[in-house]
Amino acid sequence: MKRSLKFIILMLMILIMVGCQDTPEEKQLKQVTMTIKEDTLTNKGASIIITDLNDDELHSYDTSFRIDKKEDGKWITLEDIQGEIYSYGAFLEVNEDHILEQDINWKRKYGELSKGDYRLVKEAHIFESKDPRPNVVYAEFSIE
């Protein structure tokens, strides 16, 4: 009886530890780049260009996004001043030239950005992917 009780306690501890882990690490997509379109960057928004050269997987890109700021060498996600946990967006796909352009206005979600190094993060969805990690693409930029 003692042995089975120890086993049950051990299993419960393992389940609790697994349940308390952070969400799976993000996976940056291969053969996909995201850049800030020249002369569009302000402290309120920018236009982005996603170039997706994958032919074997169909990606769709969420219209929503997040912004991270580099602080002490680490990326910290900015707080959404609207208090949204997640905003469901529509999904966009690249055109026949493998390009997707989108205007991003982050003022309402994050306010005007102060001086610093940032990255815009967009999630991509892959049809029938079995990998649980979110697929993302980044564009790093600096506000002077």
C-alpha positions as CSV (number, residue, x, y, z in Angstrom):
1,M,0.0,0.0,0.0
2,K,2.8,2.4,0.9
3,R,4.5,1.7,-2.4
4,S,1.4,2.4,-4.5
5,L,0.8,5.6,-2.5
6,K,4.4,6.8,-3.3
7,F,3.8,5.9,-6.9
8,I,0.5,7.9,-7.1
9,I,2.2,10.9,-5.4
10,L,5.1,10.7,-7.8
11,M,2.7,10.6,-10.8
12,L,0.7,13.5,-9.5
13,M,3.9,15.6,-9.1
14,I,5.0,14.8,-12.7
15,L,1.5,15.8,-14.0
16,I,1.6,19.0,-12.1
17,M,5.1,19.9,-13.4
18,V,4.1,19.1,-17.0
19,G,0.9,21.1,-16.6
20,C,2.8,24.2,-15.3
21,Q,5.3,24.4,-18.1
22,D,5.3,27.4,-20.4
23,T,3.7,27.1,-23.8
24,P,5.9,25.4,-26.4
25,E,8.8,27.3,-27.8
26,E,8.1,29.1,-31.0
27,K,9.5,27.8,-34.3
28,Q,10.7,30.3,-36.9
29,L,9.7,29.3,-40.4
30,K,12.3,28.4,-42.9
31,Q,12.3,30.0,-46.3
32,V,10.1,32.8,-45.0
33,T,11.3,36.4,-44.3
34,M,9.5,39.4,-43.0
35,T,10.9,42.9,-43.5
36,I,9.7,46.4,-42.9
37,K,8.9,48.2,-46.2
38,E,11.3,51.0,-46.9
39,D,10.2,54.5,-45.7
40,T,7.1,53.2,-43.8
41,L,8.4,52.8,-40.3
42,T,7.1,55.2,-37.6
43,N,6.6,54.9,-33.9
44,K,2.9,54.2,-34.6
45,G,3.2,51.5,-37.3
46,A,4.8,50.2,-40.5
47,S,4.1,48.3,-43.7
48,I,5.6,44.8,-43.8
49,I,6.5,42.5,-46.6
50,I,6.4,38.7,-46.0
51,T,8.3,36.6,-48.6
52,D,7.4,32.9,-48.4
53,L,9.3,30.6,-50.8
54,N,7.9,27.4,-49.5
55,D,6.3,25.3,-52.2
56,D,5.7,22.1,-50.1
57,E,3.6,23.7,-47.3
58,L,0.7,26.1,-47.5
59,H,1.0,28.9,-44.9
60,S,-1.6,31.4,-44.0
61,Y,-0.7,34.4,-41.9
62,D,-2.7,35.8,-39.1
63,T,-3.6,39.5,-39.4
64,S,-2.9,39.9,-35.7
65,F,0.6,40.4,-34.4
66,R,2.6,41.1,-31.3
67,I,5.6,43.4,-30.6
68,D,8.6,42.4,-28.5
69,K,11.2,44.9,-27.1
70,K,14.8,44.0,-26.5
71,E,15.7,44.7,-22.9
72,D,19.0,43.6,-21.4
73,G,19.6,41.3,-24.4
74,K,16.2,39.5,-24.0
75,W,13.0,39.9,-26.0
76,I,10.1,41.0,-23.7
77,T,6.6,41.0,-25.1
78,L,5.0,44.5,-24.8
79,E,1.8,44.7,-22.8
80,D,-1.4,45.1,-24.8
81,I,-2.9,48.4,-23.5
82,Q,-6.3,47.2,-24.7
83,G,-6.0,44.3,-22.3
84,E,-6.7,41.7,-24.9
85,I,-5.4,38.3,-24.3
86,Y,-5.7,37.3,-28.0
87,S,-7.4,39.0,-30.8
88,Y,-8.7,36.7,-33.5
89,G,-7.8,37.9,-36.9
90,A,-8.4,36.9,-40.5
91,F,-5.8,34.9,-42.3
92,L,-3.9,36.1,-45.3
93,E,-1.8,34.2,-47.9
94,V,1.0,35.2,-50.2
95,N,0.3,36.1,-53.8
96,E,1.5,34.2,-56.9
97,D,4.9,36.0,-56.5
98,H,5.2,34.6,-53.0
99,I,4.7,38.0,-51.4
100,L,2.3,39.4,-48.8
101,E,2.2,43.1,-47.9
102,Q,0.3,44.3,-44.9
103,D,0.0,47.7,-43.2
104,I,0.4,47.4,-39.4
105,N,-0.8,50.1,-37.0
106,W,0.3,49.2,-33.4
107,K,-0.6,52.5,-31.8
108,R,-4.1,51.3,-30.6
109,K,-2.7,48.1,-29.3
110,Y,0.7,49.2,-27.8
111,G,0.7,53.0,-28.0
112,E,3.5,55.0,-29.7
113,L,6.8,53.1,-29.3
114,S,9.7,54.9,-27.6
115,K,13.4,54.7,-28.6
116,G,14.7,51.1,-28.7
117,D,15.0,47.8,-30.5
118,Y,11.9,45.9,-31.4
119,R,10.6,43.0,-33.4
120,L,7.2,42.5,-34.9
121,V,6.0,38.9,-34.6
122,K,3.4,37.3,-36.8
123,E,2.1,33.7,-36.5
124,A,1.8,31.5,-39.5
125,H,-0.5,28.5,-39.7
126,I,0.4,25.4,-41.6
127,F,-2.3,23.2,-43.0
128,E,-2.2,19.8,-41.2
129,S,0.9,20.5,-39.1
130,K,1.6,18.0,-36.4
131,D,4.2,20.2,-34.6
132,P,2.6,21.8,-31.5
133,R,5.0,24.8,-31.5
134,P,3.6,28.1,-32.9
135,N,5.2,28.9,-36.3
136,V,6.3,32.5,-36.4
137,V,8.1,35.0,-38.5
138,Y,10.0,38.1,-37.2
139,A,10.9,41.5,-38.4
140,E,13.4,43.4,-36.2
141,F,13.5,47.2,-36.3
142,S,14.7,50.2,-34.2
143,I,12.9,53.4,-33.2
144,E,15.3,56.3,-33.0
